[in-house]
């Protein structure tokens, strides 16, 4: 015969077992709930990074003041864009939109600093024709210039840009006249491809007729040897690309991801000696497939010789 104590013990064991079962159910339920919340959170975070911060093209405007700028170039507008990497995250539709954004600003100069086609992308003849047709529509009242980057095949890049009415500066320079004194623009070829020749690009300074007080703009994709450029020739303004401003950009910290050929100059602006350095954040997201706190962007510079 079961005693009361034994019966109570049996009932207590059943109660404890039921409580334990309910506790296990609650733990499992909370675990799955927490896991679902994490999945939703990271999914939303990824979608935000991939789409919300990449579909909105930003135009970053800067006023560049230097007394060396000739009066005839006072108020001149320069549009600087870079790193399309067509075939990665950028399509013809985005390029057509880019052209509209550029033309809306009525630039005097348009400058492209390389990485037109994604490195391993096989560009078809039809796509090349579409690229040319789109880039041809970019308007500039004075001139359009380009340099190629580490992802570009030189012959393909030159063909596309020349047929799109861009002057490709391949370790050479151009003097730009607008009524009176000119400004100098030099273009440096790819550092990573080992095609760069700084002295050749700046050979204007070795000519007997050169003007030592001329305002000079130097354009390039990679900036790995920029200190050498500044030390030897001291350009007034450098416009570069390739770094993508780190793709993931943290305020007060800067860009986090370094690109080959741009290990030092990653962020949007630097001042070295008397040289102003602007690094465009570019358009594509070739490394991660998304950006964070770093929308695709182009730069608009306004030249001024008065404060």
N, C-alpha and C positions, 0 to 999 in steps of 0.2 A: 504494500500500500504506500502511495506517494504522500509524503508529508507535505504540510503547508509550505514549509521552508523550501523544499525541493520544487514544489509547483511554482512558488513565487520566483525562484531562481530561473526556472524554465521560461516563465513569462518575461522576466527581465532580459533574458538572453535573446528572446524573439524581438523584444522592443529594441534592444541594442543593435541587433542584426538589421532591423528595419531602418533604424537611424543611420547605420553605417551605409546601407544601400542607398538611402536618400542623399547622404553626404557625397558618395561616389558619383551619383547621378548629377548632383549639383556641381561638383568639381569638373566632370566631363563637359557638362553644359556650359559652364563658365569658360572652360578651355576653348571650346569650339567658338563661343561668342567672341572671345578675345582674339582668336585666330582670324575669324571673319572680319573683325574690326581692323586688324593689321593688314589683311589682304585689301580691304576697301581703301584704307588710308594710303598704302603704297601704290595702289592702282590709280587713285586720284592724284597722288603726287607725281607719278610717272606721266599721266595724261597732261597735267599742268605743265610739267617740264618740257614735254615733247611738243605740245600744241599751243598752250596759252602763251608761252614765252618765245615761240618761234614764228607765229603767224603775224605778229604786230611789228612791222618794219619801222624802226626809229630813225629819225634824222637828227643827228647831234650837231648843233650849230656852234661854231667857234669864231671869234673875231681875232685876227692875227695882226698885231700892231708892230710895225718896224719902220723907222724913218728912212731906211734904204729903199723902200718900195717906191717906185716912180709915181709921179702924180697921175699919169695916164692909167695906172693899174689900181689907183685908190678906189675901193669899193668893188673890186673884182671878186666874183664868186667862183669858188672851186668846189666841185663835187668829187668826193673820193669814195670809191667803193672797192671791195676786194673779196676774195675767197668765195666765189660762187660754188665751186666744186660740183658742177653739173653732173648728175648721175648718182649723187649721194642723196641728199635731202631736198635738193632744189630742182624744180622742173621748169619747162618753158613758161608755164602759167605764172610762176613767181618772178621770172625774168621780165616778162611783159609788164607785170605790176611794178617792178623796179624801174623800168624805163619810164613809166608814167610818173612815178614819184620824182625821178631825176628831172624830167622835162618840166614838171610843174614849178620847179625852183629857178628855171631859166639860167642855168650856169654859163659862165664864160669859158671855164675849163672843166673837163671831165677827166679824171685820172683813175685808172684801174691798176691795182698792185698785185696781180697774179692769182694763180690757182683757179683757172677757169673751168677745167675739167677734172673730175675726181680721178685719182691716181690710176686705178685699175679698171676704169670704165672704158668700154669699147664704144666709141662714138660712131654712129652710123652716118652715112652721107646725108640722109634726110634730116637727121637731128642737127648736123653741122649747118645745113642750109637754114633751118629754123633759127638757130642761134644767131647767125649772121643777119638774117632778116630782122630779128628783134633788136640786136645791138646797133644796127644801122640807124634805128629810129632815135637813138640818143642824140639830143641836140646840144651843141656847145657853140657859143658865138665866136670863140677864138680858136680853140683846138681841143682834141682828145688824144691822151697819151696812155700808154700801157707798158708794164714790164711783166715778164713771166716769172712764175714761182716754181717751187720744187715739184709740184704735181703736174706741171704742164709739159707736154711734148712740144719742143721749140717750134718745129715746122708747122704742126697743126695750129698751135697758138698764134703764130705769126700770120698764117693764112686767114684765120677767122678774124683776128683783130684788124688786119690791114683791109680786108674786105668790108669790115664794119666801120671803116674810116678812122681808125685809131693809128697813131704813130707809135710803133714799138721801139722803145729806147733800149737797145741791147748793148750795154756798156758804152753809151755815147750820150750826146747832149744836144740841146736845141736852144737857140736864142729866140726869145719871143718878143716881138716888137708890137707896140700899140701906141702909135703917134710919136713918142719920144724915146727915152732910154729903155732898153730891153730888160727883161729878167732872164735868168739862166735856169734851165731845168735839166737835170742829169738823171739818167736811168741806169740802175745797177741790175745786172742779170742775177740769176739764182746762185746764192751762196752754197746751198746744199748740193746742187748739181755740179759744183766746182767750176762754174762758168763766169764767175765774177772777176772783173778786172777794174779795180777802183781807179787806178791811174789813167786808164784809157777813158773811163767815163768822165773824169775831170780834166781831160787834156786841154780844155779851154784855158785853164789857168797857166798852162805852159806856153801858150801862144803869145807872140809879141804884142798883138793888138788887144789883149784881154783887158777888161775893166776890173780892177781889184775891188772896187766898191759896188759891184753889181749884186743885186738881191738874187739869192740862189735857192732853188728848191731841188731837193734830191728825193727821188722816188725809188722804192725797192719793196720786195716781198719780205724776205727774211732779214733779220737785224743782228745776226750773230757777230759780225765784224763792224758794227756801227761805231764803236769807239775809235777804231782806226780811221774810219771815214771822217769823223769829227776832228780828230787830232791832226790829220793831214790837210783837210780842206775846209773845215769849219762851215758847212752849209748853214744858211739861216733857218731853213725849214726842211724837216724830213717827214715824208708821208710813207707809211709802211703798212703791211698787213701780216698775214700768216699766223699770228698768235691767237686770233679769235678772242682776244682778251681773256683767255683761259677757259672759254666755254662755260664753266661754272664760275660766276663772279660774286664774291662775298664783299659787301661794302666794308671799307676801312682795312680790308685784308688784300683784296685784289683777285686776279685770276688764279685758278688752281691747277689747270692742266697745261703743261708746257708742250709746245709743238717743236719738232726738229727744226733747228735754224733760228729759233726765237726763245732761247732759254733765259735771257735776261730782260729784254724789253717786251713785256707782256701786256701791261695795262694801257690805259687810253692816252695818257700824256706824261711826258718827261721833259725836263729842262736840263741840258748838259752844256755847261759853259754858256755860250750865247745861242745855242741851237734849240729850237722848239721841235719836239718830236711828238707826232700824233700817230697812234696805232689804231687803225679802224678795226672794229670788232667783226666785220665781215658778215656773210649771209648764211653760210652752211654750218652744219654740225657733223663733220665727218668722223670724229673720234667716238662720241657717245651716241649720236643719233638724236640728241636733245641738248637744250641749253637750260641754264638755271640762273635767274636774275641777270640775264644777259641776252636781251632780244637781238635778233639780227639788226644790223644798223649800217647806215652810210653816214659820212661826215660832210658837212657843208662849212667851208671856211670863207670868211670875208676878209680880204686884204685891206689894210688901212695904214697910212703913214702918219696918222695923227691920233693922239690919245683922246 
